[in-house]
Amino acid sequence: MSKNIGLVWLKDDFRLNKNLALLEATKNHDLVVAFFLYKKKKFENQEAQRWWISKSLGEFKNKLNTFNINLEIIDTDNYKSFFEKIFYKKNFSIYWNRTYEPEYLKFDEFLSNKFKINKIRFNIFKGNILNEYDEIKKKDGAPFKVFTPFWRTAEKFYFDKIPKKNKKLSKCVKKISFFKNTINEKEIYPKKKWFKKFEEYWIPSEDNALNQLKIFINDKIENYSEARNFPNVIGTSKLSPFIKHGQLHVETIWEECIKIKKKGVNKFLAEIGWREFNHSLINHFPHMLKGNYSKKFDKFPWRKNIKFLSAWKRGLTGYPIVDAGMRELYLTGWMHNRVRMIVGSFLVKHLLINWLEGEKHFRNCLLDFNEANNVSGWQWVAGCGADAAPYFRIFNPILQGEKFDKEGEYVKKWVPELKNVPKKFVHKPWDLNDSNILKLGSDYPMPIVSHEKARAAALSAFKSI
Ligand SMILES: Cc1cc2nc3c(=O)[nH]c(=O)nc-3n(C[C@H](O)[C@H](O)[C@H](O)COP(=O)(O)OP(=O)(O)OC[C@H]3O[C@@H](n4cnc5c(N)ncnc54)[C@H](O)[C@@H]3O)c2cc1C
């Protein structure tokens, strides 16, 4: 055992299972302190996640306490200056897991050099991913740009090196403090009280994530391939916020899934595969974090229309399935994948608003926001990503609604103004013509654009590039 203190830098790693940095620190040190750096500026545009993180920190702090490990939270807008202040202490070794975003990986390099120079022992571990992002390459060494061959290779690569036994965390000798000027997790809460609603839908904890995975595998995975398309049923796992914040490691998902021989497993694991693919993309092509993956879209004639953007954000476009999705997002911090595609397509193709606006709004409202999936998801929808939907495939929000929310249950749940509208009209209330049931324009808006005209305008804009 080292006499030094073991420090563990926690980022998106609020779990005991498969937390390699934490495991290694408790194996090597009698005294361990975990810490979380709260970058206020970054979270100014990630409001919803402040709620999840605050809750997770509170819960994980209690969990680590039972292992005699303090979890300290430090408010700092500058990682570099934070670490520069601790280099001189020398009485510690430090451990953390990788976060697969170019900015973090670059910072890992910077820190590694600094720790080497200062002769401080450090260890960086694999984070929440199946394969390290640069392990999966084409035969010629180039990164994959298409999902199917990527996943075929990645799946096999992972299968061939399936992990060793899960290790258990050891209890430390006693609890100690390390940092000065720490803050309480409650200081991270968003200012607006709108997040209070989230409490009705989510309990951010590792135990809850594991339980939810178990229920999904027992009751839902069998029908996943079909049910995942229908937003009115709970046909997907709803694990995304837990995965994002590391309460659930994707290796755990893999291990639990391959134990069973049920229909739906392969499809479900392929979705985890999309997450792997997106992480590979943003690290190999980091320009896509700030703009179009496909450069030809740099000339796309986007329109600036604050009124339309605001109607979209508030769920007041007059297209029920779009409005239902946007309101689900605002109220619960999550939106069904099919509906993410529909609302995204509507913003980009019906309103001709740059996908970056949508990306920004999702970043602020999604509890599961992560750079890789959000930026890639938006560029998939917009047609400017790698392996994206072609731009000329324009979702018709009426037909999408009629196909995937036949009875209008999803729409009525989130857009209660439409609750008395017969199902025949629920996705096109403008055809109803019965002001006793719905006064269009006052109870619920008229469509802000006509589908046919918007479609034609989108196709002509696309032709121009
Ligand atoms: C415009 C747009 C933006 C998106 N932004 C995000 C985001 O910020 N964060 C995020 O996690 N996902 C994002 N997605 C992907 C997807 O919508 C969510 O991962 C999914 O809806 C989460 O619900 P679930 O956990 O029930 O998924 P399930 O269907 O149960 O899938 C299990 C897990 O697989 C991964 N996954 C599923 N679908 C996808 C996908 N299409 N792409 C990548 N990974 C996937 C997620 O980690 C998910 O939790 C976005 C999709 C679109 C179209």
The ligand as an SDF file (V2000), in Angstrom:
LIG
                    3D

 53 58  0  0  0  0  0  0  0  0999 V2000
  -31.2840   14.7590  -33.2060 C   0  0  0  0  0  0  0  0  0  0  0  0
  -30.8430   13.6790  -32.2510 C   0  0  0  0  0  0  0  0  0  0  0  0
  -30.1430   14.0080  -31.1000 C   0  0  0  0  0  0  0  0  0  0  0  0
  -29.7350   13.0250  -30.1990 C   0  0  0  0  0  0  0  0  0  0  0  0
  -29.0290   13.3800  -29.0770 N   0  0  0  0  0  0  0  0  0  0  0  0
  -28.6260   12.4200  -28.2110 C   0  0  0  0  0  0  0  0  0  0  0  0
  -27.8760   12.7620  -27.0520 C   0  0  0  0  0  0  0  0  0  0  0  0
  -27.5210   13.9230  -26.8150 O   0  0  0  0  0  0  0  0  0  0  0  0
  -27.5390   11.7690  -26.2040 N   0  0  0  0  0  0  0  0  0  0  0  0
  -27.8780   10.4560  -26.4320 C   0  0  0  0  0  0  0  0  0  0  0  0
  -27.5310    9.5890  -25.6310 O   0  0  0  0  0  0  0  0  0  0  0  0
  -28.5360   10.1100  -27.5450 N   0  0  0  0  0  0  0  0  0  0  0  0
  -28.9330   11.0390  -28.4330 C   0  0  0  0  0  0  0  0  0  0  0  0
  -29.6310   10.6690  -29.5480 N   0  0  0  0  0  0  0  0  0  0  0  0
  -29.8060    9.2350  -29.8500 C   0  0  0  0  0  0  0  0  0  0  0  0
  -31.0850    8.5730  -29.2900 C   0  0  0  0  0  0  0  0  0  0  0  0
  -32.2120    9.3420  -29.5970 O   0  0  0  0  0  0  0  0  0  0  0  0
  -31.0490    8.3390  -27.7780 C   0  0  0  0  0  0  0  0  0  0  0  0
  -29.8420    7.7130  -27.4230 O   0  0  0  0  0  0  0  0  0  0  0  0
  -32.2030    7.4320  -27.3250 C   0  0  0  0  0  0  0  0  0  0  0  0
  -33.4270    7.9980  -27.6680 O   0  0  0  0  0  0  0  0  0  0  0  0
  -32.1230    7.2340  -25.8270 C   0  0  0  0  0  0  0  0  0  0  0  0
  -33.2210    6.5080  -25.3690 O   0  0  0  0  0  0  0  0  0  0  0  0
  -33.0640    5.0450  -24.7910 P   0  0  0  0  0  0  0  0  0  0  0  0
  -32.0140    5.0240  -23.7340 O   0  0  0  0  0  0  0  0  0  0  0  0
  -34.4070    4.5650  -24.4090 O   0  0  0  0  0  0  0  0  0  0  0  0
  -32.5340    4.2550  -26.0630 O   0  0  0  0  0  0  0  0  0  0  0  0
  -32.5030    2.6950  -26.4080 P   0  0  0  0  0  0  0  0  0  0  0  0
  -33.2080    2.5230  -27.6860 O   0  0  0  0  0  0  0  0  0  0  0  0
  -32.9440    1.8900  -25.2600 O   0  0  0  0  0  0  0  0  0  0  0  0
  -30.9610    2.4310  -26.7030 O   0  0  0  0  0  0  0  0  0  0  0  0
  -30.0070    2.0710  -25.6870 C   0  0  0  0  0  0  0  0  0  0  0  0
  -28.8310    3.0150  -25.7270 C   0  0  0  0  0  0  0  0  0  0  0  0
  -28.1880    2.9660  -26.9960 O   0  0  0  0  0  0  0  0  0  0  0  0
  -27.7180    4.2730  -27.3530 C   0  0  0  0  0  0  0  0  0  0  0  0
  -28.4810    4.7280  -28.5440 N   0  0  0  0  0  0  0  0  0  0  0  0
  -29.7480    4.4370  -28.8760 C   0  0  0  0  0  0  0  0  0  0  0  0
  -30.0720    5.0230  -30.0520 N   0  0  0  0  0  0  0  0  0  0  0  0
  -28.9750    5.6950  -30.4590 C   0  0  0  0  0  0  0  0  0  0  0  0
  -28.6700    6.4900  -31.5960 C   0  0  0  0  0  0  0  0  0  0  0  0
  -29.5600    6.7040  -32.5700 N   0  0  0  0  0  0  0  0  0  0  0  0
  -27.4470    7.0420  -31.6690 N   0  0  0  0  0  0  0  0  0  0  0  0
  -26.5140    6.8250  -30.7240 C   0  0  0  0  0  0  0  0  0  0  0  0
  -26.7360    6.0750  -29.6220 N   0  0  0  0  0  0  0  0  0  0  0  0
  -27.9560    5.5070  -29.4900 C   0  0  0  0  0  0  0  0  0  0  0  0
  -28.0260    5.1830  -26.1790 C   0  0  0  0  0  0  0  0  0  0  0  0
  -26.9070    5.2010  -25.3350 O   0  0  0  0  0  0  0  0  0  0  0  0
  -29.2060    4.4690  -25.5390 C   0  0  0  0  0  0  0  0  0  0  0  0
  -29.3770    4.7940  -24.1850 O   0  0  0  0  0  0  0  0  0  0  0  0
  -30.0470   11.6600  -30.4760 C   0  0  0  0  0  0  0  0  0  0  0  0
  -30.7630   11.3420  -31.6280 C   0  0  0  0  0  0  0  0  0  0  0  0
  -31.1660   12.3340  -32.5130 C   0  0  0  0  0  0  0  0  0  0  0  0
  -31.9430   11.9530  -33.7330 C   0  0  0  0  0  0  0  0  0  0  0  0
  1  2  1  0
  2  3  1  0
  2 52  2  0
  3  4  2  0
  4  5  1  0
  4 50  1  0
  5  6  2  0
  6  7  1  0
  6 13  1  0
  7  8  2  0
  7  9  1  0
  9 10  1  0
 10 11  2  0
 10 12  1  0
 12 13  2  0
 13 14  1  0
 14 15  1  0
 14 50  1  0
 15 16  1  0
 16 17  1  0
 16 18  1  0
 18 19  1  0
 18 20  1  0
 20 21  1  0
 20 22  1  0
 22 23  1  0
 23 24  1  0
 24 25  2  0
 24 26  1  0
 24 27  1  0
 27 28  1  0
 28 29  2  0
 28 30  1  0
 28 31  1  0
 31 32  1  0
 32 33  1  0
 33 34  1  0
 33 48  1  0
 34 35  1  0
 35 36  1  0
 35 46  1  0
 36 37  1  0
 36 45  1  0
 37 38  2  0
 38 39  1  0
 39 40  1  0
 39 45  2  0
 40 41  1  0
 40 42  2  0
 42 43  1  0
 43 44  2  0
 44 45  1  0
 46 47  1  0
 46 48  1  0
 48 49  1  0
 50 51  2  0
 51 52  1  0
 52 53  1  0
M  END
$$$$
